[in-house]
Each structure stands twice: as structure tokens, then as C-alpha cells.
Amino acid sequence: MKNINGKRVFERNDKEPNPDGDYVLYWMQTNRRFQYNYALEYAVGWANKLGKPLLIYEGLNCDYPWAADRFHHFIMEGMEENFEYAREHDLNYYPYLEDEHDAGRGLLYELAENAAAVISDEYPVYIIRDHNKKVGPKLEVPYITVDSNGLIPLGLTDKAPYNAYFFRKIMQRNFIDCFTHPPKKDPLDELENQQTIELSDDFLAKYPSAESHLSNKESFISSLPINHDVGKIELQGTRQAALGKLGQFIQYGLSKYDEHRNDPDINASSGLSPWLHFGKISEYEIVDAVLDHQPEEWDLDDITFNKGSTGGFFNGDPNVDGFLDEVITWREVGFHFAHHEPNYDQYDSLPDWALESLEEHKDDPREYIYELEEFAQSQTHDEIWNAAQTQLREEGIIHNYLRMLWGKKVLEWTPNPETALAYLIELNNRYAIDGRDPNSYSGIFWIFGRFDRAWQERPIYGKTRYMTSDSTRRKLKLQQYLEKYGDQQSLDM
Ligand SMILES: Cc1cc2nc3c(=O)[nH]c(=O)nc-3n(C[C@H](O)[C@H](O)[C@H](O)COP(=O)(O)OP(=O)(O)OC[C@H]3O[C@@H](n4cnc5c(N)ncnc54)[C@H](O)[C@@H]3O)c2cc1C
């Protein structure tokens, strides 16, 4: 990878490759796909340089924070698809599923003992951030993480962007360079050494391949020490499902995106966040597919730097413009922020104006106060809030606009903003299929002022933005949404 893509590569130690290693190891942590994946592409490059085959390891432990049936199902569906693909294409793919706490301890280090080098995914939040920090110094071979998260390489910014406008300027300056250095569609086509790798019997006795569990998900998952109350959802965790969703959005949603993205009764947003989160689809593919739907005469020369403002940059269909602003600027500002800010999930990482103002209003009287589990079970007085929470609890997602209202009301109905933050992180990451993502922290911290500006001062909210259920009800088309997720009793009243 050259040019701009050099800024995606993070060397996590200064070890030399082991010339006697049996393979180059790609540890698939977050980009759980074989296509359009810079990290996999980079691993193939190393394998070719060293003349080694490539071993791809994808695992799932049972002690990750918020471990539950919901996430296990989604991830295992994707692993099963990867397993089938690898079998059809003769790839060295090793899936592992931990069946009890700590069963997988030491696995990566044993695999790395026979590796010439280890490549993995760069990711700025959650346990992946900590893994990447810890693993490098412990290995005797190079440990390199590669950013395949978005279009703008994480190494391109030099500090945490404090708002979307600031990041959009960087994006606009670099978009064409980044977009014209895309990840390869099928990086594994370029792998030179196709030798089959046999893992030793001793290793497999200790860490058996997950093959049989993948085709027997229900019973395997039910035996695990994870949270079984957060159940499986309808969405399928496969790449095929992600591509289907993208196709559907382009056909039915994109042309209405600008006008109706916020309306729960009109399906105009993409719904792609679960698959983006688990790395089943790359942002590049989405941007490329959407740009194909610019007016016929449009091309990249029509793009004009617009000093960070929305609109007037892509200069084509406003729906395309609006959507790309979300999927590039709003999605990536959170990745870049967390990359530069180790305290990305701490209250005191909020901007000073927000901290000061929330502090001043900390003791303002609250009309309603709820406990975490009352929120969790949709037991507030507010019909719209309860409906959003019911959708989240049962289906793993909340409609776009309602997610903002959902967060703002928790700030209003808890004893102080620190408690509100803790509850929101817990509720979002316990139930949301796209939770535990840089965007989870962008969205949740936005409630408290991150990436936003000061507004007119009000009780409890201080200068952070204020939202009400009444104005949401007036603004949005909600009837069908409330019929589906609302509390029947209050609807009947
Ligand atoms: C309190 C709160 C919590 C949130 N938690 C999460 C979360 O856990 N995971 C998550 O992915 N997003 C989260 N968001 C951001 C946003 O609500 C979702 O990304 C969006 O609703 C996903 O739906 P979609 O895929 O249909 O979006 P679309 O409108 O189709 O947008 C396409 C993509 O752009 C990105 N995007 C869109 N809106 C935003 C935004 N406001 N901020 C950052 N990226 C955006 C997402 O990757 C999304 O999939 C949260 C927002 C709030 C206010």
C-alpha cells in the first residue's frame, strides 16, 4: 500500500519477522470479511514478501463486555459464512469459539509462536483497542495493525477532531486521494503461497476448531456463560445480508434520504450500521455504490472543496450528499476522535463548555427520575421513549432520529449527568447490535455536547441541546411506529 494508505499502518513493536515461521497470521478482529479489507490485503503483502502461506484466525470469546446471545448469533452467522467461503476457496481459515471462560487464553500467543509476523485490525475503542496495545510487546515477531475502518486513514489526523465541521474539512481535502486508493476487492487472489497449513494435534486438542458449533448455533450458545436475556434478533450477521441491505437502500431509500431519513414510518435510512460495526461490509463499498447513483454526467471532477460545510462538495444529488455526510463525516469523526483520545468513554472527555454548564445545572430539580432497569424495561411515563427502548430491547436497534431523543431524555430523567452517561452506555451496549462501536460513543457523548455547540441555556440541560417528545411527535411520521412498539394501554387511552 502506498501514498495515503501508508497512514493506515501501525507498527505495534519493533520485532523482526521470523524467517522460520510457518505462516503469516492475520488475526481478524473487527474487519470480519475477505473483501475490501486493507488489513487482509496488507497481510497478503507480507505473506508474499516472506514467501509464506497465510493463516486467517477469527475467534469469539465468551467474556467480552456485554456478551449475550444477540451478539454471539450475529457473529457466528458471519463466521459460518466465512467458513464456507474459505472451504470453497481453499483458504487457511481457522475459526475458534470459546466454550467456557478462559478456554481460549493463550491461543493467539501459541499461534504467533509459529508465525513469521502477525497482522491485525486497528480499532480505536472497546476491548480491541486494549488487545492491540497489549499484544505487540508480548510477541517475538512484528505485530502490525491496519486501519480498514473508513475512507480517511486514522493516521491522517494529528489530534482529536472536536466537531464534524473540523473533520469534514480534512475529509474534503483528502476525499479524492482516499477514494482513488481503495482496498482491493479480492486481496486473497494475490496470495502466492497457497500451501495448506496443518495446525498441530496438540494445539487443536486444546483449542478445537469451531466448525461443529457453527452449524449448531442454538445449542452451543445456550450452553455458554453469557447473558441469555438479550436474545437473538432477525438480522443476519452475514456479508450477504449486508450487501442485500445496501442494494435495498439504494433501490428504495436513497432517493428519499434527504427528506425522510428522520421519519420512523418511512424506511429511508440504510440500516447498515450493524454490518458496518462487525466489519461485514466496507465503508468504501457503500460510498462507491452510492456515488454510482449520482446523475449520469457526474464525475469526481465535479467535487469542490467547500471549507468543511455540508452541501456544495459532492455537487450532485442532495440525497447522495446527505447520506455521504453521515457515512463518511459523521461515522469517521468518532473513529478519529477515539483514536487520539484514550479517555473517549469518560465523562471528563466532554468539551469544557459542556462540562461547566452541566455542572451548573447538576442540582436542578428533576420532574422524573428512573432507575436503570426501569429504563431497560420501557417503564417511563413517555410513550415515544418507551417505544424506542422497546425497539432497542427487542430488535437491537433504534430508529435514527429517535436515538437522539432517547438519549436526551435519559439526561433529563436521572439524578445527574454522570449517572445518565453510565446508564446510556449500559443500555446502548447491552442491547444495540451496532453498540460497542466508536459511533456508540459519538452518539452517546453527543447527548452531552461532544461534537455539538452551545445552545440556549435551560434547566438540567444547561447549554447542551434540548429535545422534547412533543416536538418529535409534531415533526415526525410516527403513527405506525407507535402502533408497533408503543405500549398498547397508553395508546388505547
Ligand atoms: C444516543 C445515540 C447512540 C448511538 N449509538 C450508536 C451505536 O451504538 N452504533 C452506531 O453505529 N451508531 C450509533 N449512533 C449513531 C446513529 O444513530 C446510527 O449510526 C444510525 O442511526 C444508524 O442507522 P443507519 O445505518 O440506518 O444510518 P444511515 O442514516 O443510513 O447512515 C449510514 C451510516 O452512517 C453512519 N451514521 C449515521 N448517522 C450517524 C451519526 N449520527 N453518528 C455517527 N455515525 C452516523 C452510520 O455508520 C450509519 O450506518 C447513536 C446515536 C445516538 C444519538
The ligand as a Tripos MOL2 file, in Angstrom:
@<TRIPOS>MOLECULE
LIG
   53    58     1     0     0
SMALL
NO_CHARGES

@<TRIPOS>ATOM
      1 C1        -27.6030    8.1560   21.8010 C.3       1 LIG1
      2 C2        -27.0580    7.6380   20.4990 C.ar      1 LIG1
      3 C3        -26.4640    6.3830   20.4540 C.ar      1 LIG1
      4 C4        -25.9340    5.9040   19.2400 C.ar      1 LIG1
      5 N1        -25.3500    4.6600   19.2310 N.ar      1 LIG1
      6 C5        -24.8380    4.1710   18.0850 C.ar      1 LIG1
      7 C6        -24.2390    2.8770   18.0560 C.ar      1 LIG1
      8 O1        -24.1760    2.1780   19.0680 O.2       1 LIG1
      9 N2        -23.7180    2.4390   16.8760 N.ar      1 LIG1
     10 C7        -23.7850    3.1840   15.7310 C.ar      1 LIG1
     11 O2        -23.3010    2.7340   14.6840 O.2       1 LIG1
     12 N3        -24.3360    4.4120   15.7330 N.ar      1 LIG1
     13 C8        -24.8780    4.9200   16.8640 C.ar      1 LIG1
     14 N4        -25.4680    6.1570   16.8580 N.ar      1 LIG1
     15 C9        -25.4120    6.9810   15.6310 C.3       1 LIG1
     16 C10       -26.6200    6.8350   14.6610 C.3       1 LIG1
     17 O3        -27.8030    6.9700   15.3420 O.3       1 LIG1
     18 C11       -26.5870    5.4850   13.9280 C.3       1 LIG1
     19 O4        -25.3360    5.3170   13.3100 O.3       1 LIG1
     20 C12       -27.6580    5.4020   12.8430 C.3       1 LIG1
     21 O5        -28.9100    5.5740   13.4150 O.3       1 LIG1
     22 C13       -27.5720    4.0450   12.1740 C.3       1 LIG1
     23 O6        -28.6640    3.8520   11.3070 O.3       1 LIG1
     24 P1        -28.4560    3.6890    9.7490 P.3       1 LIG1
     25 O7        -27.4030    2.6770    9.4850 O.co2     1 LIG1
     26 O8        -29.8030    3.4650    9.1440 O.co2     1 LIG1
     27 O9        -27.9160    5.1310    9.3750 O.3       1 LIG1
     28 P2        -27.9020    5.9160    7.9850 P.3       1 LIG1
     29 O10       -28.6350    7.1790    8.1600 O.co2     1 LIG1
     30 O11       -28.2920    5.0430    6.8690 O.co2     1 LIG1
     31 O12       -26.3580    6.3250    7.8630 O.3       1 LIG1
     32 C14       -25.3900    5.4540    7.2820 C.3       1 LIG1
     33 C15       -24.2520    5.2460    8.2570 C.3       1 LIG1
     34 O13       -23.6660    6.4900    8.6080 O.3       1 LIG1
     35 C16       -23.2350    6.4580    9.9700 C.3       1 LIG1
     36 N5        -24.0240    7.4110   10.7500 N.ar      1 LIG1
     37 C17       -25.2740    7.8540   10.5070 C.ar      1 LIG1
     38 N6        -25.6420    8.7500   11.4480 N.ar      1 LIG1
     39 C18       -24.6230    8.8670   12.3010 C.ar      1 LIG1
     40 C19       -24.3960    9.6330   13.4740 C.ar      1 LIG1
     41 N7        -25.2900   10.4800   13.9490 N.pl3     1 LIG1
     42 N8        -23.2200    9.4870   14.1220 N.ar      1 LIG1
     43 C20       -22.2700    8.6530   13.6590 C.ar      1 LIG1
     44 N9        -22.4220    7.9070   12.5400 N.ar      1 LIG1
     45 C21       -23.5820    8.0090   11.8680 C.ar      1 LIG1
     46 C22       -23.5230    5.0460   10.4710 C.3       1 LIG1
     47 O14       -22.3750    4.2620   10.2790 O.3       1 LIG1
     48 C23       -24.6510    4.6030    9.5610 C.3       1 LIG1
     49 O15       -24.7860    3.2060    9.4570 O.3       1 LIG1
     50 C24       -26.0030    6.6770   18.0630 C.ar      1 LIG1
     51 C25       -26.6020    7.9380   18.1180 C.ar      1 LIG1
     52 C26       -27.1330    8.4170   19.3110 C.ar      1 LIG1
     53 C27       -27.7700    9.7760   19.3280 C.3       1 LIG1
@<TRIPOS>BOND
     1     1     2 1
     2     2     3 ar
     3     2    52 ar
     4     3     4 ar
     5     4     5 ar
     6     4    50 ar
     7     5     6 ar
     8     6     7 ar
     9     6    13 1
    10     7     8 2
    11     7     9 ar
    12     9    10 ar
    13    10    11 2
    14    10    12 ar
    15    12    13 ar
    16    13    14 ar
    17    14    15 1
    18    14    50 ar
    19    15    16 1
    20    16    17 1
    21    16    18 1
    22    18    19 1
    23    18    20 1
    24    20    21 1
    25    20    22 1
    26    22    23 1
    27    23    24 1
    28    24    25 2
    29    24    26 1
    30    24    27 1
    31    27    28 1
    32    28    29 2
    33    28    30 1
    34    28    31 1
    35    31    32 1
    36    32    33 1
    37    33    34 1
    38    33    48 1
    39    34    35 1
    40    35    36 1
    41    35    46 1
    42    36    37 ar
    43    36    45 ar
    44    37    38 ar
    45    38    39 ar
    46    39    40 ar
    47    39    45 ar
    48    40    41 1
    49    40    42 ar
    50    42    43 ar
    51    43    44 ar
    52    44    45 ar
    53    46    47 1
    54    46    48 1
    55    48    49 1
    56    50    51 ar
    57    51    52 ar
    58    52    53 1
@<TRIPOS>SUBSTRUCTURE
     1 LIG1         1 GROUP 0 **** ****
